[in-house]
Amino acid sequence: MDTQNPEISSEPPSQEDPAPAAPADAPLAAVTAERDRLLAEKADVQDRLLRTRAEFENARRRAERERSDFLQFAGMELVRELLPVLDDFERALKVEGAGPEYAKGVELIYQRLYDALKKLGLEPIPTEGKSFDPNVHEAVQRVETSEAEDQAILGEFQRGYNFKGKLLRPAMVKVAVKP
């Protein structure tokens, strides 16, 4: 035996030496770690894809709703601008003095305009025989009387309208109050 050179040994290597087994487990551990990392990355990418799809769908729905609201609002403004014309026709129909042919023509024009606005979504607010509702009526005059119920509508000065379920203009009314 050479005592000067410790690397050379006359003893055979032992069978239980872990050195040869470690290199075989290292590639398997590295592949397993890589697989786990890739699976986690794949799950993250799929999650981001699903979230992006959901965000896109929500944005599409929101844009469609905003477009619909805009179109409805634009229609509402057009109808609001035409209400004074409708009011003028109603006043013209109440005035007597023109010939029956003229009155009939005004009635037909009024009815065509009213029907066209109704198709767009205009709805008159009923007042006759109703109780005062501050959400849809505007009390222009209060009359003390014991002949009618308290807060009953006695008359209408200007018709009110809803447009597609939203208040466009409140009805101006005369309201009874108990003395």
Buried (B, 14 or more C-beta within 10 A) or exposed (E): EEEEEEEEEEEEEEEEEEEEEEEEEEEEEEEEEEEEEEEEEEEEEEEEEEEEEEEEEEEEEEEEEEEEEEEBEEBBEEBBEBBEEBEEBEEBEEEEEEEEEEBEEBEEEBEEBBEEBEEBBBBEBEBEEBEBBEEBBBBBEEBEBEEBEEBBBBBBEBBBBBBEEEEBBBBBBBBBBEE
